[in-house]
Amino acid sequence: MTPPASRQICERCGNALAELDASPACPACGGLLELEHAPPDDSIDLRARFAARRGAVAGIDVSGVWRYRELVLPTASSAEIVSHPEGNTPLLDRAAVATWAGIEHLLMKHEGHNPTGSFKDRGMTVAMTQARRTRARAVACASTGNTSASLAAYAAQAELPALVFVPAGKVAMGKLAQTMAYGALTLVVRGTFDDCLTLARGSSAALGVQLLNSVNPFRIEGQKTIVLELLEQLAWDAPDWIALPAGNLGNTSAFGKALREARSLGLIPRVPRLAAIQASGAAPFAHSFANGFAERITVQPETVATAIRIGAPASWDRAVRAIRETNGVVAAVSDEEMLAAKAVIDAAGVGCEPASAASVAGVRALRARGVIGAHERVVSVLTGNLLKDPESLVRYHQETEPAPAGANRPVEIESTVRAVERALDTFLGARGLRAG
Ligand code: F0G
């Protein structure tokens, strides 16, 4: 049997390109490309097929991305696939977080459990596979940290040279460390993420390097599996809402496409509403939403959440489509709200990076405004790992004066049992607990 065909379609003018065409954008109009796969044969029970693969112990079925390959990149052969593996992230239920958000049924899909610590690995395995299939001589990305670490790791596995552009002073130390360790050429650019993306696009075109940012349609295909996997974990009983942090809008676009396809293939009978949450200092998409998406806005971004410190999101049009098709909403939360959510998520033993906490802070804010009902079922996507940014954690817990709420100071002591006892007494006393 010949494998089903896939094509790349320009979102703007409808121009069609072959699947193996490595153009970064539509050669006719410059629009972003989107993948379209021939639908699987009607006789195939996709749910049963996906479920059967869950028990795999070897091969590409072990990946939480490639297990869904009919909807990701059906023509890629096992030998071509560059997989860590990735995905298979947990759906977590923590009463303390749900209570804080004011929602009875709140689950967290923790993408920080991916191999390099963020959801980017799901898109990167597909984009790197495609880079190898199209014989790329090198790969590149602009990044606020997570994409660069992911690109560097997968490029190392694929044995391709990697080039990353990160904004000077605005990339978390944990991610920079990973990127260097995996061996990428790391260019620290004096400018914002938006400047880095412009430079990465220009240099890739000029130097014949493949750009693997989420403007690359293969990234989007991989990131769709966050939604497919969470739906499968819920036995295809879709929640009412899926909330996620929104920066460059690749993930918002991927979620919209996943839901559209899952619905049209009959995997789910109805589509959950998307809640895309931005930081209030970097909220062009939220401002535009408030105005019915009447215009495309750019801002000078500022927020502690470096991952979403983005003022000119690249995947704008497809994210607008995702919000419209899901009857979704876009909201913004302050840095204080985000850090308060993060403190609750961290203290529940889950932990996430600041940008990820926007998805829980946003749910609380939308609940307070009556947009989300108290009894509606919500999944918040935590996009990255707690240890992305150890510097800011140490600053928060150890160095900030006066100590902020929830600060957990380390205590230096003499090497005696008596000193341990005193420290333990103070610790328990502060929490209203008694020693012994
Ligand atoms: N959450 C995390 C942890 C991220 O790293 C990013 C983006 C986002 C959310 C926003 O997702 O851009 O698809 O809307 N990080 C990019 C990077 C910019 O370079 O790692 P988006």
Boltz pocket constraint, residues with backbone or C-beta under 6 A from the ligand:
constraints:
  - pocket:
      binder: B
      contacts: [[A, 118], [A, 120], [A, 142], [A, 143], [A, 144], [A, 145], [A, 146], [A, 147], [A, 148], [A, 214], [A, 245], [A, 246], [A, 247], [A, 248], [A, 249], [A, 250], [A, 251], [A, 252], [A, 307], [A, 308], [A, 353], [A, 355], [A, 356], [A, 383], [A, 384]]
      max_distance: 6.0
